[in-house]
Amino acid sequence: MPRIILTVVGLFFLIKLSAQTPDAKMKAYVASLMSKMTLEEKIGQLNLVTPGWGVPTGSVVSKGVEDNIRKGRVGGLFGIFGPDKVRQAQTLAVKESRLHIPLLFGLDVIHGHKTIFPIPLAISCSWDTVLIERSARIAAIEATADGLCWVFSPMVDIARDPRWGRIAEGSGEDAYLGSKIARAMVKGYQGNDLSKDNTVLACVKHFALYGAAEAGRDYNTTDMSRIRMYNEYLPPYKAAVDAGVGSVMSSFNEIDGIPATGNRWLLTTLLRNQWGFKGMVVSDYTSVNEMTAHGLGDLQTVSALALNAGLDMDMVGEGFLTTLQKSLKEGKVTTKQIDDACRRILEAKYKLGLFDDPYRYINDDRPAKEILTEENRKAAREIAVRSMVLLKNDRQVLPLKKTGTIALIGPLADNHSEMLGTWAVSGDKTKSVTIKQGLQNVAGNAVQILYAKGANITDDTAFAKRISPFAEPTEIDARSPDALIQEAVETAGKADVVVAVVGEAAEMSGESASRTSLDLPGSQRRLIEALAKTGKPLVVVLMNGRPLAVPWLHEQVPALLEAWFAGTEAGNAIADVLFGNYNPSGKLTTSFPRNVGQIPVYYNHKNTGRPYEGGSPKFKSNYLDEVNEPLYPFGYGLSYTTFTYDTVKLSQTVLRPGQSITASIMVKNAGNVAGEETVQLYIRDLVGSVARPVKELKGFQKIQLNAGELKKVEFTITENDLKFYNSELKYVAEPGDFKVFIGTNSRDVREAAFRLVK
């Protein structure tokens, strides 16, 4: 009888367990595991280190990693990839540590893993969230095939200062578009099931406001009002959280005088309490330790501050590992805080399926089948062509003919090492396609290509070393700048058309790559000016990781293509655009300044009490020596065809709660070739309780039109599109008058008016 009772009880328990929700099962599993853990093992889970086996992304490499793994003093590794290396480390954790807890393996997979896509700033210029999600999906497949389960991406910082090198890693200056892209990236990385072996835990960064670093200088102070935070900078982070992002990385900058890594208002009040984030928060590279330099105390003090703030995992600095036990004894942190941080990290591992199979992401057969495949390279090429922006095309110099002789000139024209751009830590430069190769691949034998370097990216050897301190410096030719230019001019004289490829070195943008000058470096300007004087048709291709201030270039050359750093398939993609295999459709997501003195310059600014609107400039908000407007505005981008816009029509001119207005416009392809156009919707709140921007992006549609085709484009406007955070940080739509603008960019628009009535 007792045996029967036990069997019934056991059966009841099993039925009850199986009836639990997945979330309840996870919590029960993690709670059971934590009940067996020592304090040291719990703190060990909060320790993220890099053994230096791969490519370190900071100035510190962790010591004694293998021994710490055996002792249960490491929660995750980053900087290594590949089945063999990941298996070696994971085996240490699951075979030689006391509780066999698996490790997380992360990496900076910013714009692709081995198949490198255009830099994020470039991809954002596609305005194609389906395409952007696809790039993240491919990156996740490749990363997991290489043993990774965690990527430190997407970077969603709003950036309006191109002096800041990390503008290359984000989606530009606008919160609405940035939010759309953030959601797409998270969905692409994480899919619908994190336990699948081809999805990864995404990590949105850098939380928060890092893109507003003062003077565009990396790691610098950020200071802004709460109302600006909520309306202009925080939305993309929240969009990622709402999309279910599994982890968040704190930023280097301070907020209200407290570094983000130790800022409780940011990491707990806002992120967890207001936004409901349930995942784990990791520091940026040694950002816990760096709070000491900010002036907040020694390592023990700042480590306790970070834990109290809501930080779960300490990247590389090991302040948690070495000080939290002492802080616990001294009452500076609590057991609950350590337990909460440990639980969130273990839950991430559970969601990834690592407790079911620690080797889930380690498969020796996958790399050859899933990494740098022809299919992935084809996708990279398709995404790259859609990321390029045609800035100028006078006299229809482009597209090029697939006949005759082309003089291909410039330091980036036949240069494998610079194609991938910044933050391609696992990319293979030798697998990239150069511009010279791409032109030949696309044009075939009917075109003769004559090549001359023309100039160095920089002529300054010291500057070249500063650009790439951990790698070979940017190559500087032994010949003099004058000799290089002379050779280029002679080469141009033998050609029908000149294509000059100029810009920055890949590592002139990205982390620790701030610049005070946004002109072309070195002798490249002299090269372009010399080529322009030859009288030959001149096409300039820009490769760069930030907006440049090049009004002289716009004035001197008939055709200008912003190609950015286009990734593995750069050469083929640029050739596709130059020869017209693809009609460029990219639109800028950052305004291009005329000079550095205008910065920050962005489309959705607010009016002053004395806005300059023409006439006498004195005692108005303007410059004595320059116009206010950027060289190229947000949303700008040309095509090989011409699109015309009719008038804006509204279904009604009064909007009431619960209702909507349809704004429509007829768009026509008035040219001779098919093309894609991104139709953009902006709204302005004319009267508010606080000053409102001159216009804000509220919708966009990318359409394709054949030559001569006419299409009606419609947008639905609701009360929600009119909401903003007021001075009390309440999210409201205030009754009053509004303008709606529809056009090809933020400057060239048609408009109509309506009124919100409550």
SVG drawing of the C-alpha trace seen along z (x, -y; Angstrom):
<svg xmlns="http://www.w3.org/2000/svg" viewBox="-13 -92 72 94">
<polyline fill="none" stroke="black" stroke-width="0.4" points="0.0,0.0 2.7,-2.6 4.4,-1.8 1.2,-2.5 0.7,-5.8 4.3,-6.8 3.7,-5.9 0.5,-8.0 2.2,-10.9 5.1,-10.7 2.7,-10.5 0.9,-13.5 4.2,-15.5 5.2,-14.6 1.8,-15.6 2.0,-18.9 5.5,-19.5 4.6,-18.8 1.7,-21.2 4.0,-24.1 4.5,-26.9 7.9,-27.1 8.6,-30.2 7.7,-28.3 9.9,-25.3 12.8,-27.7 12.4,-29.4 12.1,-26.0 15.2,-24.7 17.3,-27.8 16.1,-28.0 17.1,-24.3 20.5,-24.9 21.1,-28.1 20.3,-26.2 23.4,-24.1 25.7,-27.0 28.2,-28.6 28.4,-32.4 31.7,-32.3 30.0,-30.3 27.1,-32.7 29.5,-35.7 31.5,-33.7 28.5,-33.7 28.7,-37.5 32.2,-37.4 32.6,-37.8 36.1,-37.6 38.2,-37.3 41.1,-34.9 42.6,-36.7 42.4,-33.7 40.6,-35.7 40.5,-39.4 40.2,-41.5 38.2,-44.7 39.7,-46.6 43.0,-47.2 42.8,-44.4 43.0,-40.6 41.9,-38.5 44.4,-36.3 44.0,-32.9 40.9,-32.2 41.2,-28.4 41.8,-28.0 38.9,-30.3 36.6,-28.3 37.4,-25.1 36.6,-26.9 33.3,-28.1 34.5,-31.7 33.5,-32.5 30.0,-33.0 30.9,-33.6 33.6,-34.2 33.9,-36.5 36.6,-37.0 36.8,-33.3 34.9,-31.4 35.2,-28.3 33.9,-24.8 37.3,-23.6 38.1,-26.6 34.5,-26.9 34.4,-23.2 37.7,-23.4 36.4,-26.1 32.9,-24.6 34.4,-21.3 36.4,-22.9 33.1,-24.3 30.9,-21.3 33.4,-18.6 35.8,-20.1 33.8,-22.6 31.9,-21.4 28.4,-22.1 29.0,-21.7 27.3,-25.1 27.9,-25.9 29.4,-29.1 28.0,-31.8 30.0,-32.6 29.7,-36.1 31.2,-38.2 30.9,-41.6 28.9,-40.5 28.0,-44.0 27.3,-43.7 27.8,-40.0 30.1,-37.3 32.2,-35.9 30.0,-37.2 30.4,-40.9 27.5,-43.2 27.7,-46.9 28.3,-48.8 25.1,-49.4 24.9,-53.1 25.0,-52.0 22.4,-49.3 20.1,-51.8 20.2,-53.8 18.3,-51.0 15.2,-51.9 14.3,-48.3 13.6,-46.6 12.9,-43.2 16.4,-43.4 17.9,-44.5 16.3,-41.6 17.6,-39.2 21.2,-40.4 20.8,-39.7 19.3,-36.3 22.3,-35.3 24.7,-36.7 23.0,-34.6 23.2,-31.5 26.9,-32.0 27.7,-33.0 26.1,-29.9 27.8,-27.7 31.0,-29.0 30.0,-28.1 28.6,-31.5 25.3,-32.0 25.4,-35.7 26.1,-38.8 26.8,-42.3 24.4,-43.9 22.3,-45.8 23.9,-49.2 20.9,-51.6 22.5,-54.8 21.0,-57.9 24.0,-59.9 24.0,-63.5 27.7,-64.2 29.7,-62.6 32.9,-63.4 32.0,-60.4 33.5,-57.3 30.8,-55.0 28.2,-56.7 29.2,-54.0 27.7,-51.3 24.2,-52.7 21.2,-53.8 21.6,-57.5 19.9,-60.5 16.2,-59.6 14.5,-57.8 11.5,-56.6 13.6,-54.9 16.1,-53.7 13.3,-52.0 12.1,-50.2 15.6,-49.0 16.2,-48.0 13.1,-45.7 14.2,-44.2 17.7,-43.4 16.4,-41.8 14.0,-39.6 16.7,-38.6 19.1,-37.6 16.7,-35.9 14.0,-34.5 11.0,-33.0 12.8,-30.4 16.1,-31.1 16.7,-27.4 17.2,-26.7 20.8,-26.1 20.8,-28.9 19.5,-31.8 21.5,-34.0 20.9,-36.1 20.9,-39.7 22.4,-42.5 21.1,-46.0 23.7,-48.7 24.9,-51.1 22.4,-51.9 22.0,-54.8 22.6,-58.1 26.2,-57.1 25.6,-58.7 25.4,-62.1 29.0,-62.2 30.1,-65.7 32.3,-67.0 32.0,-63.7 34.8,-62.4 34.5,-58.7 33.9,-57.7 33.0,-61.4 30.3,-62.9 26.7,-63.0 24.3,-65.5 20.8,-66.2 17.3,-66.8 14.9,-64.0 12.4,-65.3 15.0,-65.0 16.0,-61.6 12.4,-60.3 11.5,-61.9 14.7,-61.7 17.2,-59.2 15.5,-56.4 12.9,-55.1 15.2,-52.7 16.4,-51.1 12.7,-50.7 11.8,-49.3 14.5,-46.6 13.2,-45.8 9.6,-45.6 10.8,-43.2 12.1,-40.9 15.8,-41.5 17.5,-39.1 20.3,-41.4 21.3,-45.0 24.8,-46.5 25.5,-49.6 27.3,-52.5 30.6,-54.3 29.1,-57.8 27.6,-59.3 23.9,-60.4 23.0,-63.1 26.6,-62.8 26.5,-59.1 28.1,-56.7 25.5,-54.4 27.1,-51.3 26.4,-52.5 23.2,-54.4 20.3,-52.9 17.7,-55.3 18.8,-54.0 19.3,-50.3 16.5,-49.7 13.9,-52.5 13.7,-53.0 14.8,-49.7 13.3,-47.2 10.5,-49.0 9.2,-51.3 9.9,-49.2 9.5,-45.8 12.9,-44.3 13.4,-40.8 16.7,-39.9 20.3,-40.4 22.4,-43.6 26.1,-43.4 28.7,-46.2 30.8,-47.4 34.5,-46.6 35.9,-47.4 33.2,-50.1 32.8,-49.1 36.5,-49.8 36.4,-53.0 33.9,-54.5 37.0,-55.1 38.4,-57.5 35.0,-59.2 35.7,-59.9 33.2,-57.6 35.6,-55.6 37.9,-52.6 37.2,-49.2 35.2,-47.8 33.1,-51.0 32.2,-51.2 31.6,-47.4 29.0,-47.7 27.6,-50.7 27.1,-48.8 25.4,-45.8 23.2,-48.1 22.3,-49.9 21.1,-46.7 24.1,-45.5 24.3,-41.7 27.5,-40.9 31.0,-42.6 32.8,-42.5 36.6,-41.9 37.2,-44.1 36.6,-41.4 35.6,-43.9 32.5,-41.7 34.7,-38.6 37.3,-40.2 35.3,-42.6 31.6,-41.5 32.2,-39.0 33.9,-41.7 31.1,-44.2 28.5,-41.6 30.3,-41.2 30.4,-45.0 26.7,-45.4 27.4,-47.4 25.5,-44.8 22.9,-42.2 22.6,-38.5 19.4,-39.1 21.2,-41.4 23.8,-38.8 21.2,-36.1 19.1,-38.3 22.0,-38.9 23.1,-35.3 19.5,-34.1 19.1,-36.4 22.4,-35.0 21.3,-31.4 17.9,-32.1 19.6,-33.4 21.6,-30.1 18.4,-28.1 16.6,-30.0 19.4,-29.2 19.1,-25.5 22.6,-25.3 21.5,-23.2 19.8,-20.7 22.9,-20.5 26.0,-22.6 27.4,-21.7 24.3,-22.8 26.2,-25.4 29.3,-23.3 29.0,-21.3 32.1,-20.6 30.1,-20.2 28.3,-23.5 31.0,-26.0 31.7,-24.6 28.0,-24.4 26.7,-27.7 29.6,-30.2 30.6,-32.4 28.4,-30.4 27.6,-31.5 24.0,-32.2 25.3,-34.4 27.6,-36.3 24.8,-36.8 22.7,-38.3 25.6,-40.5 25.8,-41.9 22.0,-42.5 22.0,-44.3 25.1,-46.3 23.6,-47.7 20.5,-48.9 22.7,-50.6 24.4,-53.0 23.3,-56.6 23.6,-58.5 24.4,-62.1 24.9,-63.7 24.6,-62.7 24.8,-65.7 24.7,-65.2 23.8,-61.6 27.4,-60.5 26.1,-57.4 25.4,-54.6 28.6,-53.8 28.7,-52.0 30.1,-48.5 32.4,-49.5 35.6,-51.7 38.3,-52.5 37.9,-53.3 40.6,-54.9 40.1,-53.5 42.0,-55.6 42.3,-56.0 43.7,-54.4 40.5,-52.4 40.1,-51.2 42.2,-48.0 42.5,-47.5 41.3,-44.2 42.1,-45.3 39.7,-48.3 36.5,-46.9 34.9,-45.4 34.8,-48.5 35.0,-48.9 33.9,-46.1 34.3,-43.2 36.3,-41.3 35.8,-37.9 35.8,-38.9 38.5,-37.7 39.9,-40.7 41.4,-38.4 37.9,-37.1 36.6,-40.6 36.1,-41.8 37.9,-45.0 36.5,-47.7 38.9,-46.7 37.8,-43.1 34.1,-44.1 34.3,-46.4 36.0,-43.6 33.5,-41.0 30.5,-43.1 31.7,-44.8 33.5,-41.8 36.1,-42.0 34.5,-44.8 35.8,-47.3 39.5,-48.1 40.4,-49.1 43.5,-51.2 44.5,-51.5 46.5,-54.0 46.7,-54.5 46.7,-58.3 47.1,-59.0 47.5,-57.4 44.6,-57.4 46.9,-59.4 50.4,-60.6 51.1,-60.8 52.9,-57.7 52.2,-58.5 48.5,-59.0 48.4,-55.7 49.7,-53.9 47.1,-55.6 44.3,-54.4 45.2,-50.7 47.2,-50.2 46.5,-46.4 47.0,-45.7 49.1,-46.6 48.9,-50.3 47.2,-51.8 49.7,-51.4 51.7,-54.4 53.3,-54.3 57.0,-54.8 56.4,-57.3 55.8,-61.0 52.2,-62.3 53.1,-64.4 54.3,-61.3 51.2,-59.4 48.9,-62.2 51.0,-62.7 50.6,-59.0 46.9,-59.2 46.5,-62.2 48.4,-60.4 46.2,-57.3 43.1,-59.5 44.3,-60.9 44.1,-57.5 40.5,-56.8 37.0,-57.7 35.8,-58.1 37.5,-58.3 36.2,-56.5 38.0,-57.7 37.5,-55.7 38.4,-57.8 37.5,-58.1 38.6,-56.8 40.5,-53.8 38.2,-51.2 39.4,-51.9 39.1,-55.6 35.5,-55.1 34.2,-52.9 35.3,-52.8 38.1,-55.2 38.0,-56.8 36.8,-60.4 37.9,-63.0 37.8,-66.8 38.2,-67.2 35.6,-65.6 37.3,-66.3 39.1,-63.7 42.4,-62.9 45.9,-63.1 46.4,-64.1 43.0,-62.8 41.5,-66.2 44.5,-67.3 44.0,-64.1 40.3,-64.8 41.1,-68.4 43.8,-67.3 41.5,-64.7 38.7,-67.3 41.1,-69.5 41.6,-66.8 38.2,-67.5 37.4,-63.8 33.9,-62.7 34.6,-62.0 32.8,-59.7 33.8,-59.8 32.9,-56.8 33.1,-57.6 34.0,-54.8 33.6,-56.0 32.0,-55.3 30.5,-58.7 29.1,-61.7 31.9,-63.8 31.9,-67.6 32.9,-67.8 31.0,-70.7 34.0,-71.3 33.6,-67.7 29.9,-68.3 30.9,-71.5 33.7,-70.0 32.6,-66.5 29.5,-65.6 28.8,-62.3 29.1,-61.2 28.2,-57.9 28.2,-57.3 29.1,-53.6 30.1,-53.5 32.1,-50.4 30.1,-47.8 31.5,-44.5 32.7,-41.3 31.0,-41.9 31.9,-45.6 33.5,-45.6 30.8,-43.6 28.0,-45.7 29.7,-49.0 30.1,-47.8 26.5,-46.8 25.5,-50.3 28.0,-52.1 27.1,-50.1 23.4,-50.3 22.7,-46.6 21.0,-48.1 19.4,-51.5 20.5,-53.1 17.7,-53.7 19.5,-54.5 18.5,-57.4 20.6,-59.1 19.8,-58.5 22.2,-61.2 22.5,-64.7 25.8,-65.6 27.2,-68.9 28.8,-71.5 31.5,-71.9 32.3,-70.9 31.2,-74.2 27.5,-73.3 27.6,-70.2 25.2,-69.0 23.0,-69.4 19.9,-67.3 16.5,-67.6 14.2,-67.4 15.6,-70.4 13.4,-72.9 12.8,-76.5 14.4,-79.2 12.5,-82.4 14.3,-84.0 14.4,-81.4 16.1,-82.5 13.5,-82.2 15.1,-84.4 15.7,-88.1 18.2,-90.0 20.2,-87.5 21.1,-89.9 19.7,-89.2 18.4,-85.8 19.6,-82.3 22.2,-81.8 25.9,-81.9 27.7,-84.8 29.9,-82.6 27.6,-79.6 24.0,-78.7 22.1,-76.7 21.1,-73.8 23.2,-70.7 24.9,-69.8 22.7,-66.7 19.6,-66.4 18.2,-63.4 16.3,-61.2 18.2,-62.4 19.2,-60.1 18.9,-60.3 18.2,-57.6 19.0,-57.0 15.4,-57.9 13.3,-60.9 10.3,-60.6 7.6,-63.3 5.2,-64.0 1.6,-65.4 -0.2,-67.2 -1.0,-65.6 -4.6,-64.7 -6.2,-64.0 -9.3,-61.9 -10.4,-64.4 -9.0,-67.5 -10.2,-66.8 -8.9,-63.9 -10.7,-62.7 -9.7,-60.1 -10.3,-56.6 -10.3,-57.8 -7.7,-58.0 -6.8,-60.2 -5.5,-58.7 -2.8,-60.9 -2.2,-60.0 -0.1,-61.2 0.5,-60.2 4.1,-59.4 5.3,-59.0 8.4,-57.5 9.0,-60.3 12.2,-58.8 13.2,-56.0 14.2,-53.2 12.6,-51.3 13.5,-52.4 12.7,-52.2 11.7,-55.2 11.3,-55.6 8.3,-57.9 8.6,-59.6 5.9,-61.0 6.7,-63.7 4.4,-65.5 4.7,-68.8 2.9,-69.8 2.4,-73.5 1.4,-74.5 2.3,-72.5 2.8,-72.8 6.5,-72.5 8.5,-73.4 8.2,-70.8 10.5,-69.9 10.0,-71.5 9.1,-68.0 9.3,-64.4 9.4,-61.2 6.3,-59.2 6.1,-56.8 7.8,-55.6 7.2,-53.2 9.6,-51.8 7.9,-51.4 9.1,-50.2 7.9,-51.9 8.5,-51.1 9.3,-53.9 6.3,-56.1 4.3,-54.2 2.1,-56.2 1.2,-54.9 -0.9,-56.1 0.9,-55.9 -1.2,-56.1 -0.3,-56.6 -2.7,-56.2 -2.3,-58.8 -3.8,-58.2 -3.7,-60.0 -0.8,-57.8 1.4,-59.2 1.0,-62.7 2.1,-61.6 5.2,-62.9 6.6,-63.2 5.7,-66.5 7.5,-68.4 6.0,-66.0 7.2,-63.0 3.6,-62.0 3.1,-60.5 0.3,-62.7 -1.2,-63.9 -2.3,-67.5 -5.2,-69.0 -4.4,-71.6 -3.1,-72.2 -0.7,-69.9 1.0,-69.8 1.7,-66.6 4.6,-66.5 5.2,-63.8 8.2,-63.8 11.5,-62.3 13.5,-63.5 13.1,-65.7 13.6,-68.9 11.8,-68.4 8.2,-67.7 4.5,-68.5 2.3,-69.5 -1.3,-69.6 -2.9,-70.5 -5.2,-68.9 -6.5,-69.4 -6.7,-67.1 -9.9,-67.7 -10.7,-66.1"/>
</svg>
